[in-house]
Amino acid sequence: MTPRDDSDANDGRDDRRDDGPWSDLDRPPLNATALRRALVRDGGLWTGVELVSRTGSTNSDLVALAADGKAEEGAVLVAEEQDAGRGRLERQWTAPARSGLFFSVLLKPAEVPVERWGWLPLLAGVATATALSRTAGVDTALKWPNDLLLTVGGEERKVGGILAERAGNDGVVLGIGINVTLREDELPVPTATSLALAGSPITDRDPLLRAVLRSLERWYTDWRASGGDPATSRLQETYAAGCATLGRTVRAELPGDRSLVGEAVAVDGDGRLVLATGEGVQQPIGAGDIVHLRAEGEK
C-alpha cells in the first residue's frame, strides 16, 4: 500500500518542511515501525500500517487504493496532518500537524449482510469511546450517529468523529479523527475540545492509537462472527448505554431542508435513531444532523 505523502517523509517520521517533527516538543511524531510491530500479527485483523506526514484525506486515499486493488482488508493509513479532512455532509476540517489522530481503516465484512453494514460507524464509535475511556482516562460519550463527546467545564464538546465510506462493492473505509493536544486557541469551533483540554493524563498518541485499533479489532471481530447481528454481538446495547443522545429532546435536521423535533428514545436494530414526536409517533431517523436541545431550566 503506497498512499500519497505530500512531504519528503521517511517512514512517516521525517517531515522536512520548515515545521519539522520536533518543532513542537509537546507533539512528537508517531513511530511507524513500533506501531506495525504492536499491531500487525499473524491471524490478526490489521495487515499493514502506513504513516504519512501529510495528505489531503486518509479516507479519500484509502478508498482510492482499495479501488486500485492496492489495499487489503485490515489496511491502516495514518496521517500526521490532513489539509482536506472531511466529516459527514462533506464538511471540511483541518488541525495542526501531530495535534491529533487522523487515520482510516479498510474493512471487508463478507460474512455480514450489506444491510447491516450501517452499524460499522456506530461500532467504530463504541470501540473508540471504550478505548479512550480506558486509556486516556476520560469519560467519553457518543452522539448519534458518529460524534465522540467529552464534558469540559460542564459543557458537552466534540473531541472526535467518524466517517464511513463504501470502497467498491465489498469494502468500507472507516475514518476516525480525535483531537489530542489541540489548544484552546486552535479549536475550529467553540463546541470542540481535545483530550488535553479535558484533563487527560495521557496525550501520547502512540498508545492511544494502539488502544483504539485493538478495541476496533475486538468489536469488529465479534460483530462479524455474529453475522453483523447487533444484539448477539452486544453492539446495540453497548451503543445505547454510552449514547448521550438517548433520553434527550433533539432536533433532527434531515435531507431536503426538513427538521423533526422529538425525544430520542432508542437506537433500533438497523442503527437508526428513534424519535418520539409530540404527535405521539415514533419516527426512525437513518440520516441527518442531530442537535441536542437544552431542557427547560438547563444551563
C-alpha positions as CSV (number, residue, x, y, z in Angstrom):
1,M,0.0,0.0,0.0
2,T,1.6,3.3,-1.1
3,P,-0.6,6.2,-0.1
4,R,0.1,9.7,-1.2
5,D,2.5,11.6,1.0
6,D,2.9,15.4,0.4
7,S,6.2,15.6,2.3
8,D,9.6,14.1,1.9
9,A,8.9,11.9,4.9
10,N,11.0,8.8,5.5
11,D,8.8,6.1,7.1
12,G,6.4,8.8,8.1
13,R,8.7,10.3,10.6
14,D,10.9,12.9,8.8
15,D,8.8,15.9,8.0
16,R,11.2,18.1,6.1
17,R,9.0,21.1,6.0
18,D,10.1,24.2,8.0
19,D,8.0,23.0,10.9
20,G,9.8,19.7,11.3
21,P,8.7,16.8,13.5
22,W,10.3,18.2,16.7
23,S,9.3,21.8,16.2
24,D,6.7,21.3,18.9
25,L,8.1,19.2,21.7
26,D,4.6,18.6,23.0
27,R,3.7,16.9,19.7
28,P,6.3,14.3,18.9
29,P,5.9,12.2,15.7
30,L,4.3,8.8,15.7
31,N,6.6,5.8,15.3
32,A,5.5,3.8,12.3
33,T,7.8,0.8,13.0
34,A,6.7,0.4,16.6
35,L,3.0,0.7,15.5
36,R,3.5,-2.1,13.0
37,R,5.3,-4.3,15.5
38,A,2.5,-3.8,18.0
39,L,-0.5,-4.2,15.7
40,V,0.3,-6.4,12.7
41,R,0.4,-10.1,13.6
42,D,-0.5,-13.4,12.0
43,G,-4.2,-14.1,12.3
44,G,-4.9,-10.5,13.4
45,L,-7.2,-8.0,11.6
46,W,-4.5,-5.4,10.9
47,T,-2.5,-6.3,7.8
48,G,-0.4,-3.1,7.4
49,V,0.1,0.3,9.0
50,E,1.3,3.1,6.8
51,L,2.1,6.5,8.1
52,V,2.4,9.7,6.1
53,S,3.4,13.1,7.2
54,R,0.7,15.0,5.3
55,T,-2.1,14.2,3.0
56,G,-5.5,15.6,1.9
57,S,-7.7,12.9,3.4
58,T,-6.8,9.5,4.6
59,N,-10.3,8.3,3.7
60,S,-10.0,9.5,0.1
61,D,-6.6,8.0,-0.2
62,L,-7.6,4.6,1.2
63,V,-10.8,4.4,-0.9
64,A,-8.7,5.1,-4.0
65,L,-6.1,2.4,-3.0
66,A,-8.9,-0.1,-2.5
67,A,-10.4,0.7,-5.9
68,D,-7.0,0.1,-7.5
69,G,-6.6,-3.2,-5.7
70,K,-3.6,-1.8,-3.7
71,A,-5.1,-2.3,-0.2
72,E,-6.5,-5.3,1.5
73,E,-8.7,-5.7,4.5
74,G,-7.0,-4.6,7.6
75,A,-5.0,-1.8,5.9
76,V,-4.5,1.2,8.2
77,L,-3.5,4.6,6.9
78,V,-2.4,7.3,9.4
79,A,-1.5,10.9,8.7
80,E,0.3,13.3,10.9
81,E,-1.6,16.1,9.2
82,Q,-4.6,16.4,6.9
83,D,-5.3,19.5,4.8
84,A,-8.6,18.3,3.3
85,G,-10.1,16.2,6.1
86,R,-13.8,15.5,5.7
87,G,-16.6,14.9,8.0
88,R,-20.2,14.0,7.4
89,L,-22.0,16.0,4.7
90,E,-18.6,16.8,3.1
91,R,-17.7,19.3,5.9
92,Q,-14.1,20.3,5.7
93,W,-11.8,20.5,8.7
94,T,-8.1,20.9,9.4
95,A,-5.9,20.7,12.6
96,P,-2.2,21.5,13.3
97,A,0.3,18.8,12.5
98,R,0.6,16.0,15.1
99,S,-2.2,17.6,17.3
100,G,-4.5,14.5,16.9
101,L,-5.0,11.1,15.5
102,F,-6.2,11.1,11.9
103,F,-6.5,7.6,10.4
104,S,-8.6,5.3,8.2
105,V,-9.0,1.5,8.0
106,L,-10.3,-0.8,5.3
107,L,-12.8,-3.5,6.3
108,K,-14.4,-6.1,4.2
109,P,-17.1,-7.9,6.2
110,A,-18.0,-10.5,3.6
111,E,-19.9,-12.7,6.2
112,V,-22.2,-9.8,7.1
113,P,-25.3,-8.9,5.0
114,V,-24.9,-5.5,3.4
115,E,-28.0,-4.2,5.1
116,R,-26.2,-4.5,8.4
117,W,-23.1,-2.5,7.3
118,G,-24.7,0.6,8.6
119,W,-23.7,-0.5,12.0
120,L,-20.0,0.0,11.2
121,P,-19.7,3.7,12.1
122,L,-21.6,3.0,15.3
123,L,-19.3,0.1,16.0
124,A,-16.3,2.4,15.5
125,G,-17.8,4.9,17.9
126,V,-18.2,2.2,20.6
127,A,-14.7,0.9,20.1
128,T,-13.1,4.4,20.1
129,A,-15.1,5.6,23.1
130,T,-14.2,2.4,25.1
131,A,-10.5,2.8,24.2
132,L,-10.4,6.5,25.2
133,S,-12.2,5.9,28.4
134,R,-9.8,3.2,29.5
135,T,-6.5,4.5,28.1
136,A,-6.9,8.3,28.3
137,G,-8.9,8.3,31.5
138,V,-11.7,10.4,30.2
139,D,-15.4,9.7,30.2
140,T,-16.3,9.6,26.5
141,A,-19.9,9.6,25.3
142,L,-21.4,9.1,21.9
143,K,-23.6,11.5,20.0
144,W,-25.7,9.7,17.3
145,P,-24.5,8.8,14.8
146,N,-20.8,9.4,14.8
147,D,-19.5,12.1,17.2
148,L,-17.4,11.5,20.3
149,L,-18.1,13.8,23.2
150,L,-16.3,14.9,26.4
151,T,-17.7,17.2,29.1
152,V,-15.5,20.1,29.7
153,G,-16.5,22.9,32.2
154,G,-20.0,21.4,32.4
155,E,-20.4,21.6,28.6
156,E,-20.6,18.7,26.1
157,R,-17.9,19.2,23.4
158,K,-16.8,17.2,20.4
159,V,-13.4,15.5,20.7
160,G,-13.7,13.4,17.6
161,G,-15.7,12.0,14.8
162,I,-16.1,9.0,12.5
163,L,-16.8,8.9,8.7
164,A,-17.8,5.7,6.8
165,E,-17.5,5.4,3.1
166,R,-18.0,2.5,0.7
167,A,-14.9,1.2,-1.0
168,G,-16.1,-0.7,-4.1
169,N,-18.7,-3.5,-3.7
170,D,-17.0,-5.4,-0.9
171,G,-15.5,-2.9,1.4
172,V,-16.0,0.0,3.8
173,V,-13.4,2.6,4.8
174,L,-13.8,4.0,8.3
175,G,-12.1,7.3,9.1
176,I,-11.5,8.3,12.7
177,G,-10.3,11.7,13.9
178,I,-9.5,12.5,17.5
179,N,-8.3,15.8,18.9
180,V,-5.5,15.0,21.3
181,T,-3.4,18.1,22.1
182,L,-5.4,20.8,20.4
183,R,-5.1,24.0,22.4
184,E,-8.0,26.4,23.2
185,D,-6.8,29.0,20.6
186,E,-6.6,26.2,17.9
187,L,-10.1,24.9,18.3
188,P,-12.0,25.1,15.0
189,V,-15.3,25.9,16.8
190,P,-16.1,26.7,20.4
191,T,-18.0,23.4,20.7
192,A,-14.8,21.4,20.1
193,T,-12.3,20.2,22.6
194,S,-9.3,17.8,22.9
195,L,-8.1,15.2,25.3
196,A,-5.6,17.7,26.7
197,L,-8.2,20.3,27.4
198,A,-10.4,17.7,29.1
199,G,-7.5,17.0,31.5
200,S,-6.5,13.6,30.2
201,P,-3.2,12.3,31.8
202,I,-2.3,10.5,28.6
203,T,-1.7,12.5,25.4
204,D,1.0,10.3,23.9
205,R,-0.6,9.4,20.6
206,D,1.2,6.0,20.1
207,P,-0.5,4.2,23.0
208,L,-3.8,6.0,22.2
209,L,-3.8,4.8,18.6
210,R,-2.8,1.3,19.6
211,A,-5.7,1.2,22.1
212,V,-8.3,2.4,19.6
213,L,-7.2,-0.1,16.9
214,R,-7.1,-3.0,19.3
215,S,-10.6,-2.1,20.6
216,L,-11.8,-1.7,17.0
217,E,-10.4,-5.2,16.1
218,R,-12.2,-6.8,19.1
219,W,-15.6,-5.2,18.4
220,Y,-15.4,-5.8,14.6
221,T,-14.3,-9.5,15.1
222,D,-17.2,-10.2,17.4
223,W,-19.7,-8.3,15.2
224,R,-18.5,-10.1,12.1
225,A,-18.6,-13.5,13.8
226,S,-22.3,-12.9,14.7
227,G,-23.1,-12.2,11.1
228,G,-23.5,-8.5,12.0
229,D,-26.3,-9.1,14.5
230,P,-26.2,-6.0,16.7
231,A,-28.0,-7.8,19.6
232,T,-25.9,-11.0,19.6
233,S,-22.7,-9.1,19.4
234,R,-23.9,-6.7,22.2
235,L,-23.2,-3.8,20.0
236,Q,-26.7,-2.4,20.1
237,E,-27.0,-2.4,23.9
238,T,-23.4,-1.1,24.4
239,Y,-24.0,1.8,22.0
240,A,-27.3,2.7,23.7
241,A,-25.6,2.6,27.1
242,G,-23.0,5.1,26.0
243,C,-25.1,7.3,23.8
244,A,-25.6,10.8,25.2
245,T,-28.4,11.4,22.6
246,L,-30.9,9.0,24.1
247,G,-33.3,10.4,26.6
248,R,-32.8,13.9,25.2
249,T,-35.0,16.3,23.3
250,V,-33.3,16.7,19.9
251,R,-33.8,18.3,16.6
252,A,-33.1,16.1,13.6
253,E,-32.0,18.2,10.6
254,L,-33.0,16.0,7.7
255,P,-32.2,15.9,3.9
256,G,-34.4,18.2,1.9
257,D,-34.2,21.1,4.4
258,R,-36.6,19.3,6.7
259,S,-36.4,19.0,10.5
260,L,-38.1,17.0,13.2
261,V,-38.1,17.6,17.0
262,G,-38.7,14.8,19.5
263,E,-37.3,12.8,22.3
264,A,-34.6,10.3,21.3
265,V,-35.9,7.1,22.8
266,A,-34.0,4.2,21.2
267,V,-31.5,3.0,18.6
268,D,-33.3,0.3,16.6
269,G,-31.9,-2.9,15.1
270,D,-30.9,-1.1,11.9
271,G,-28.8,1.5,13.9
272,R,-31.4,4.3,13.3
273,L,-32.3,6.8,16.0
274,V,-35.9,6.6,17.0
275,L,-37.6,9.9,17.9
276,A,-40.9,10.1,19.9
277,T,-42.6,13.2,18.5
278,G,-45.2,15.5,20.1
279,E,-47.8,13.8,17.9
280,G,-47.2,10.5,19.6
281,V,-45.4,9.0,16.6
282,Q,-42.2,7.1,16.9
283,Q,-40.1,8.1,13.9
284,P,-36.8,6.3,13.0
285,I,-34.1,8.5,11.6
286,G,-31.5,6.9,9.4
287,A,-29.5,10.0,8.3
288,G,-29.3,13.6,9.4
289,D,-27.7,16.0,11.8
290,I,-28.8,15.8,15.4
291,V,-28.9,18.8,17.6
292,H,-29.2,18.3,21.4
293,L,-31.7,20.8,22.7
294,R,-31.5,22.2,26.2
295,A,-34.2,21.1,28.6
296,E,-36.2,23.9,30.3
297,G,-34.1,25.3,33.1
298,E,-30.9,23.7,31.9
299,K,-27.9,26.0,31.8
